[in-house]
Amino acid sequence: MGYELDNTIALLERTPASLSALLGGLPECWTETNEGGSSWTVSTVVAHLVHCEYEDWMPRARQILQAGEAEPFAPLDREGHARYKGGKTLAQLLDEFARARAKSLDELRALKPTAQDLERRGRHPALGSVTLSELLATWAAHDLTHLHQIARTMAHQVREAVGPWARFLGVMQCAGHSEAG
Amino acid sequence: MGYELDNTIALLERTPASLSALLGGLPECWTETNEGGSSWTVSTVVAHLVHCEYEDWMPRARQILQAGEAEPFAPLDREGHARYKGGKTLAQLLDEFARARAKSLDELRALKPTAQDLERRGRHPALGSVTLSELLATWAAHDLTHLHQIARTMAHQVREAVGPWARFLGVMQCAGHSEAG
């Protein structure tokens, strides 16, 4: 199956409402707790999604179409979520993510990338040459990697409470796998 | 922190709407594909959630409160999702899950388990003695294990399309961990 932009957009446009339905109004024992150490809370993950919406996906897509591989993408600040989180509540972050995502997708649809556009290349600071279609597929996969992380982080909070069932629950065996979020 | 029934219910009541927002109307390239071999599609996972709603959680909770450890729980048929899936569309399964979950939670709230009730014990056919609070925490963690699986299964579909980004995406490194779903 070739890369299909419509399938990517179908997923990207659903993530904000799905996260709002899952997390909106949920007690803080689920959303303001982490997996220990410097791992992220659910709220931090949502702030990271806001950050990426403003500084990663569409800015890089525009750079590929406008400048190709001439300059590498600006590296994404791994702590940049802190600038977007500030004193905001999770409800505010979820709303901001939904608005930012809708705006990103309006821009993407307006660009109407052709099949040739999707094969155009940019330069990632660590990965080297990448295509626009790889960037857009990664945008969708990045939503999924953080949904996966959110499920794992929340499950961590009931690790003791489930007692002997822990060994039947796959999410309890997942230690996280991200090299970079 | 002690086990808190309200926190469990808060999560359980949000899962159906979150899954409907994520999966409703999503193209079948995301929902009718699996991770290879006999692994489950997203639709199969939702059918499994329906199955558990009817045959696992509240039936076992009632058995603990009514009969304690006298008899073990009936083992859950690992292929029982097929009976619930039948020829149903994913949209129908999502609706059925939402209705079944709402009914389960109505029953749980009506039971009003006390702190003593939550420490009452039943007998799991494989795990042995378990408490009602462990069962209820597992119900929430089971939602999360399948949300984790859904994210991983969908991400698998773009494993090639993301190109070199795969190594930055934790979900692409997750091979699944469930001993039993």
Interface residues (C-beta under 8 A of the other chain):
Chain A: M1 Y3 E4 D6 N7 A10 L11 R14 T15 A17 S18 L19 S20 A21 L22 L23 G24 G25 L26 P27 C29 W30 H124 L127 G128 V130 T131 S133 E134 L135 A137 T138 A140 A141 H142 L144 T145 L147 H148 Q149 I150 A151 R152 M154 A155 V158 A161 V162 G163 P164 W165 R167 F168 L169 G170 V171 M172 Q173 C174 G176 H177 S178 E179 A180 G181
Chain B: M1 Y3 E4 D6 N7 A10 L11 R14 T15 A17 S18 L19 S20 A21 L22 L23 G24 G25 L26 P27 C29 W30 H124 L127 G128 V130 T131 S133 E134 L135 A137 T138 A140 A141 H142 L144 T145 L147 H148 Q149 I150 A151 R152 M154 A155 V158 A161 V162 G163 P164 W165 R167 F168 L169 G170 V171 M172 Q173 C174 G176 H177 S178 E179 A180 G181
